[in-house]
């Protein structure tokens, strides 16, 4: 007789067919979480499909007006009123998940267009008022993963391992940067608008001159895919599948702080005293910048935390559960959160989660295959 302790996990429940043990365990944990904290934590705004990215409208003040542009796995982008949950604009036309979104402003500082990058390998430019696509930027040979606007141009990072610079007006691809060996996951620009930083699943961050287009430096230290980069107050921050968030000194190009997590870190934003990170484990962590300690954990989402944005006295968090939720970051409200009970002692990832050797540009990493499986699940 087979000992059940060592035998396969067999279920007679039809809902468990074609599900892995991890899927079944995740469903069980979500059921327990919903029983404990309910589904209304963070005043969720529910959208029809998984949320992959979002950014605030320039008209949002965090109090009377809170509007966001949202990129969804359901092949659409939307402008949403986060106070009421009402969809204000819908941008339809992509034939794959919309991974990234950015706003373009006119000469008077008014938002005129929105850019969206997609798994359909294109970037689209939309007239915000009419909701019509006014240009399609074609050139990438794989998924577009990140977009950042720089004056009259924008940059797009792709799973084809390249970064392309585009003229917003003409649509011309004026420069292609090819130093990464794997997918370019995230792009950001420094505070002075002089340098572009790119994070990749080749484990590196690269610094590029926006003036010359030349590679200035390569930052190493992460062990596997880098998912998100941001620059705040002269420091670069990165999060990774190696279960860390890191702060980089842009003078030395070295990481000077490391924040250890228990799972992949997918999103980040920075406050005055705290940093906020979102993880694959569906939790938001609050870290004291000075001590590098996790002081609180915010629970409420039922899917990976894909993006975090600060506005006013709140953080807004988006998730693959299809919701955007908000949480007060006033000191008294942070202190009122439950204390941290987890103990994180592993500073490195398991060998099975490290990047395999580079064999071919089109070869997907384990992280990318997992991302594909997650996004192709039921919305």
Secondary structure by P-SEA (a helix, b strand, c coil): ccccccccccccccccccccaaaaaaaaaaaaaaaaccccccccccccccccccccccccccccbbbbbbbbccccccccccccccccccccccccccccccccccccccccbbbbbccccbbbbbccccccccccccccccccccccccccbbbbbccccbbbbbccccccccccccccccccccccccccccbbbbbccccbbbbbbcccccccccccccccccccccccccbbbbbccccbbbbbccccccccbbbbbccccccccccccbbbbbccccbbbbbccccccccccccccccccccccccccbbbbbccccbbbbbbccaaaaaacccccccccccccccccccccccccccccaaaaaaaaaaaccc
